[in-house]
Amino acid sequence: MPGAHAQASMRPANGVGTPRWRGLLAEGRARIRAAFEQSGKARLALEAHSALVDALLREIWAHTGQSSALALVAVGGYGRGVLFPCSDVDVLVLLPEAVDEDARAGVEGLVGLLWDIGLEIGHSVRTIEECALEAARDVTVQTSLLESRLITGNRSLYRRFAAAMRAELDVGYFVEAKLLEQQQRHTRFHDTAYNLEPNVKESPGGLRDLQSILWIAMAAGLGTRWSDLVRQRILTRQESAQLKRHEAILADLRVRLHYLAKRREDRLLFDFQSALASGYGLKDTPAKLASEQLMQRFYTTVKAVTLLNTIVLQNLRTRIFPAPAAQPRVLNERFQIRGELLETRYPGLFEREPAAILEAFLLWQQHHEIKGLSVGTMRALWHARNRIDARFRCDPTNRACFLEILRQPSGLTHTLRRLNQYGILGRYLPVFGRIVGQMQHDLFHVYTVDEHILMVVRNLRRFAVPEMAHEYPLCSRLMAEFERPEALYIAGLFHDIAKGRGGDHSRLGMIDARRFCRDHGLSREDADLVVWLVENHLYMSSVAQKQDLSDPDVIAAFVDRVKTGRRLNALYLLTVADIRGTSPRVWNAWKAKLLEDLFHAARRRLSPEPGAAENTLQAKQARVLARLRAYAIPPDTHLGLWKNLDDSYFLRHDEHEIAWHTRLLNYRVSPGTPIVKARLSPVGEGLQVMIYSPDEKSLFGRICGFFASINFSIVEAKIYTTRHGYALDSFQVMDPTRTAAHYRDLISYIEHELAVRLKEHGPLPEPGRARLSRRLRNFPITPEVLIRPDEKGAYHYLSIVAGDRPGLLYRVARVLDSYGVDVHTAKINTLGERVEDSFLISGEALDDPKTVVKLEAELVQELHLSP
């Protein structure tokens, strides 16, 4: 046995001391790791590690002459007799009611010695009464103490402690507290383990979910092992076998993580995924990286654990809190409600009538009083999922039922998640089943493909909930007016469904969507809309973030592709839902404004209003003058500035910006020094900064360098040169770590310091070193640079794709400056940690094809630079 082996290795008594114990610990750990790498049996390694530490603690306790009145107790995971390689060793030094100072000093010396030999000790020193008080205050402490075992010391004291902990246990409170604790933990992870760097221990479906089951069973006196729950008829033998298998998979992963990281690390970070996959013998294939194969296995495991956790905990609650016999309320010949739970009216329903599988979820969705499924119904669904085959999918009754689920006025998000959790959604839609647990290494999605799709449908549904109309008022208004919104939900389900197949996922997904619409009898109008949305779901985002929305030709081309108002509304709703469903970091107020501006511009062109003349340049200028009068600016004061501004300025800036610029500059049209003014951005996030200065070489680079030096990201730059040679530039800048109050405090600093920086001359300084994110280190983006002339030949377009890092725009600006290239506009588009920037540039160097090639190569080299 591992314990006996570890104990035997501790017996030599000569050479006692810190170096010896440190050596014994290191040798024991190395031996356990070698045995694990050979056998691959995590449980044996955990037990052996626990036994090794037990033996060390006993010897050190005896050697340091601790008082015989004290007891050394293992608690928490160590108390269970399993210890992960780099986990804390949680111990309790149990004191009698009265203890002298020598005994307390001895304990302090013991703890210090344990740290000295290399044990990471989590310790507490308490009496039985103090333990009871702490346990009453904190259910986590109570759980840790319930899992105790005596290592060495006063056995009688320990027995009294164990009896006191059991006597203090309020089973009902403990069970409810542990269920609430699990719920809060799941909420912390957004109720999903399907992000790309999940936590093996804490995420939904992780090891902690399995431990929660056993803690509750232990508190209720139903056992401490899976086999005990089988005897108590809480688990079936099949479920017990599945839980043991999944527990072994998760434990094995966690052990390997600790060894790879050389520290307590429970997150499946990108840094370790490839090495872990290699350790399992997985190899890259043309379709999937080895790390993607590993993660898909992990997601399959946590999905099964999540479902089994639900089944077993509900069964435990029924056993611990038996509800009074309740008369069932019959819903139909197949289902009834008993005690807020939906249950089948006879055994074997799903096997005899597979159509009842989808019907159960539809009834759950329709009857809000249903809180869940009975344990028997849950189990029967889980075991009957294999009945969903080609024949099931072709049955008109099942197709109609699935479509009815999508058409329900509420509960859609929860229902789709439940269908996915039970493995039913992927069987009914095999194309969806192929992307369950599939990773996306594009640096802005933080969820697996299936989880992202469900997030998008969730976002669309939120637009239809009146209580959430304050979040996105325009989206809520459009959704309220949208007929047959199920077409949007279907488009959301299929927009990324072809990810990972190779080729254009939009076009491949369009084929799947068309087949679904045909099979489910959607009208021609709705089917055409769904197919068009899936094919074009990236189009609006691309135009809004990469093209000049002040250019009438851009709007005309966009409208020519959209064609109808219903398409425009649907595409806008899907685009907002899609971007918001990629990552909490990707969506911001600036992206919201760009999409809304494009939406309104397209709608005006699609449905010209009777007062279309209001959209002319003259009407826009008149509205600006009306704004200026509100600030008591005298008539004609604006003329000195405006005579130096051409039509392109008024087209590219909105009325708020023009009025702001005019108020600040009307009395200093030709200043000798730079003017810098900043304000809280009208879009609701970040700052808007105006720079007015005699135009000169390197101006754009100096501005970018300043913002890089204070860790601000530039999300848009409007570069304009007046007729009399002044730069009138406007920058939208952000720092995601700052609040509105922090931005306000920085306004004066930016105005002064940037003005000082712009007075400097000479070469642009070298950029500072930048730290790459972990994701970018593990999944680097190959930089792409393309320079092409515009249709008129007056300017060139520069497009850049690269991994984001602080100061990236400054690096680009320095290279352009060295070639004498001027920047006229900059569209900065950051998607997570991927940038897709575009610039309108000019310069003599761009007329020479060889120089353009050299410039492109130098930009690529700069973007390739290591931090």
Secondary structure, 3 states (H helix, E strand, C coil): CHHHHHHHCCCCCCCCCHHHHHHHHHHHHHHHHHHHHHHCCHHHHHHHHHHHHHHHHHHHHHHCCCCCCCEEEECHHHHCCCCCCCCCEEEEEEECCCCCHHHHHHHHHHHHHHHHCCCCEEEEEEEHHHHHHHHHHCHHHHHHHHCCEEEEECHHHHHHHHHHHHHHCCHHHHHHHHHHHHHHHHHHCCCCCCECCCECCCCCCCHHHHHHHHHHHHHCCCCCCHHHHHHCCCCCHHHHHHHHHHHHHHHHHHHHHHHHHCCCCCECCHHHHHHHHHHCCCCCCCCCCHHHHHHHHHHHHHHHHHHHHHHHHHHHHHHHCCCCCCCCEECCCCEEEECCEEEECCCCHHHHCCCHHHHHHHHHHHCCCCCEECHHHHHHHHHHHHHCCHHHHHCHHHHHHHHHHHHCCCCHHHHHHHHHHCCCHHHHCHHHHCCCCCCCCCCCCCECHHHHHHHHHHHHHHHCCHHHCCCCHHHHHHHHHCCCCHHHHHHHHHCCCCCCCCCCHHHHHHHHHHHHHHHCCCCHHHHHHHHHHHHHCCHHHHHHHHCCCCCHHHHHHHHHHHCCHHHHHHHHHHHHHHHHCCCCCCCCHHHHHHHHHHHHHHHHHHCCCCCHHHHCHHHHHHHHHHHHHHCCCCCCCCHHHHCCCCHHHHHHCCHHHHHHHHHHHCCCCCCCCCEEEEEECCCCCCEEEEEEEECCCCHHHHHHHHHHHCCCEEEEEECCECCCCEEEEEEEEECCCCCHHHHHHHHHHHHHHHHHHHCCCCCCCCCCCCCCCHHHHHCCCCCEEEEEECCCCCCEEEEEEEECCCCHHHHHHHHHHHCCCEEEEEECCEECCEEEEEEEEECHHHHCHHHHHHHHHHHHHHHHCCC
